[in-house]
């Protein structure tokens, strides 16, 4: 689509679309042309974005609290305010508020690289059969540290592709925290990732997970 069409679809100015292209948030495919899939994914990730997104540490603390963890990197007063905010949140609002937990980048990779790459990321479960969905062996979806993301792209020769099978969620949060919140039977992180999908079934599954977590928080 043209940058003007993209701006209309996203509800922003043409200049803003151009800035997003320059920053790598949207994929340009020619002069005044933007990849439609990258626009759809940008919109999906910001569904409900009229609410202000939390800063990265707060977004991760929300995941921790919903998983019954302490979120010790926030002060007690901050945790109390966050818990109160979560208690009155709906699933779509939660997904929008926590979008700053990571920047999302999609790539195309050689099929033989997927298995090796999967061992280098922290899988959230969004591509692993959580929420009643079938596992997707042709996808790699996981979190990586900001400090290693570029090296992974080079090592596995990943090509930017909004419809590609590789999703890297790049975060500045310490990876031991990310691993803990994605481990075992924890599902909130996968729910957030699914809730921002362009696939209606995945989005619905994500909302079910988040609704359940929010209900448990409220008691």
Number of C-alpha atoms within 10 A of each C-alpha: 16 17 21 18 16 23 18 13 14 18 12 12 14 17 12 14 23 20 13 15 17 12 10 12 18 24 20 20 12 9 8 11 15 22 20 20 16 21 21 17 21 20 18 20 21 20 18 17 16 10 12 12 20 19 14 18 16 21 21 24 26 26 24 22 19 26 21 13 13 14 19 10 12 14 9 12 9 13 19 12 11 18 18 13 12 20 16 11 15 14 22 20 19 26 29 24 25 24 24 18 24 20 14 20 20 21 18 19 21 11 12 10 14 19 13 12 18 15 11 13 21 22 23 26 24 27 23 18 13 20 20 10 13 10 13 13 13 13 20 27 27 25 24 24 19 17 11 11 18 13 11 16 16 10 11 16 14 18 15 17 18 22 15 17 20 24 21 23 23 21 20 15 17 11 16 10 13 22 15 13 23 23 14 8 10 18 23 27 27 26 28 27 24 30 30 25 20 16 12 12 15 22 19 17 21 28 25 17 22 26 19 13 21 22 14 13 16 12 7
